[in-house]
Amino acid sequence: MKTGVIGVAAVLSLVFVLSVSASEGVQPAKEAALNFDQIKADQLKNIDERIENLQQQKTCVQMAKDQDNLSDCWMKYKAEGKRNRNDMRKGQGLSNRSSQPPLPVK
């Protein structure tokens, strides 16, 4: 008797947990569209920032008068690239954006 009650309680708990996690995973269409728009805007912003960084690096290289200037450019942008990579690994992106999981690809 006691084992049956425990078994029923376990099954009901499992059903409740599965139904809650399933309902959390489903996004209404409007909410998914808002998430998509935000993710798209974040990606475009990151691309613009990368283009701007590359333009600055290109200008630095073009303005270099000798090997030392060229080395200075390389060191400056190498350090900046390392910071950006570390930010990306931490999930912050180039602009410290909120870390949202990507939308599933269909």
C-alpha positions as CSV (number, residue, x, y, z in Angstrom):
1,M,0.0,0.0,0.0
2,K,2.7,2.4,1.0
3,T,4.8,1.5,-2.1
4,G,1.8,2.1,-4.3
5,V,1.2,5.6,-2.9
6,I,4.9,6.5,-3.3
7,G,4.8,5.1,-6.9
8,V,1.7,7.2,-7.8
9,A,3.3,10.3,-6.2
10,A,6.4,9.7,-8.2
11,V,4.5,9.4,-11.4
12,L,2.4,12.5,-10.8
13,S,5.6,14.5,-9.9
14,L,7.2,13.3,-13.2
15,V,4.1,14.3,-15.2
16,F,4.0,17.7,-13.5
17,V,7.7,18.3,-14.2
18,L,7.5,17.3,-17.8
19,S,4.4,19.4,-18.4
20,V,6.0,22.5,-16.9
21,S,9.3,22.1,-18.8
22,A,7.4,21.5,-22.1
23,S,5.3,24.6,-21.6
24,E,8.4,26.7,-20.9
25,G,10.0,25.5,-24.1
26,V,7.1,26.7,-26.3
27,Q,7.1,30.3,-27.2
28,P,4.2,32.2,-28.6
29,A,4.7,33.4,-32.2
30,K,4.7,37.1,-31.1
31,E,7.4,36.4,-28.4
32,A,9.5,34.4,-30.9
33,A,9.3,37.2,-33.4
34,L,10.5,39.7,-30.8
35,N,13.3,37.4,-29.8
36,F,14.3,37.0,-33.5
37,D,14.2,40.7,-34.1
38,Q,16.4,41.4,-31.0
39,I,18.9,38.7,-32.0
40,K,19.0,40.0,-35.5
41,A,19.6,43.5,-34.3
42,D,22.4,42.3,-31.9
43,Q,24.1,40.4,-34.7
44,L,24.0,43.4,-37.0
45,K,25.4,45.7,-34.3
46,N,28.2,43.2,-33.7
47,I,29.0,43.1,-37.4
48,D,29.1,46.9,-37.6
49,E,31.4,47.0,-34.6
50,R,33.7,44.4,-36.2
51,I,33.8,46.5,-39.5
52,E,34.6,49.6,-37.5
53,N,37.5,47.8,-35.7
54,L,38.8,46.5,-39.0
55,Q,38.6,50.0,-40.6
56,Q,40.6,51.4,-37.6
57,Q,43.2,48.6,-38.0
58,K,43.5,49.2,-41.7
59,T,44.0,53.0,-41.1
60,C,46.7,52.2,-38.6
61,V,48.5,49.9,-41.1
62,Q,48.2,52.5,-43.9
63,M,49.6,55.2,-41.7
64,A,52.6,53.1,-40.6
65,K,55.9,54.6,-41.6
66,D,58.2,51.8,-40.7
67,Q,58.3,48.3,-39.2
68,D,58.0,49.6,-35.6
69,N,54.8,51.4,-36.5
70,L,53.4,48.3,-38.2
71,S,54.4,46.2,-35.2
72,D,52.6,48.6,-32.9
73,C,49.4,48.3,-35.0
74,W,49.6,44.6,-34.9
75,M,50.2,44.5,-31.1
76,K,47.3,46.9,-30.4
77,Y,44.8,45.0,-32.5
78,K,46.0,41.6,-31.4
79,A,45.3,42.6,-27.8
80,E,41.9,44.0,-28.8
81,G,41.0,40.8,-30.7
82,K,42.0,38.7,-27.6
83,R,39.6,40.8,-25.4
84,N,36.8,40.4,-27.9
85,R,37.3,36.6,-28.1
86,N,37.3,36.4,-24.3
87,D,34.1,38.4,-24.2
88,M,32.5,36.1,-26.8
89,R,33.5,33.0,-24.8
90,K,31.9,34.5,-21.7
91,G,28.7,35.0,-23.7
92,Q,29.0,38.8,-23.6
93,G,29.6,39.4,-27.3
94,L,31.4,42.5,-28.6
95,S,29.0,44.9,-27.0
96,N,28.3,43.1,-23.7
97,R,24.9,42.1,-24.9
98,S,22.7,39.9,-22.9
99,S,23.3,36.3,-23.5
100,Q,20.3,34.8,-25.2
101,P,20.4,31.4,-26.7
102,P,20.2,31.4,-30.5
103,L,16.9,30.5,-32.2
104,P,16.7,27.0,-33.6
105,V,17.6,26.7,-37.3
106,K,14.8,25.2,-39.4
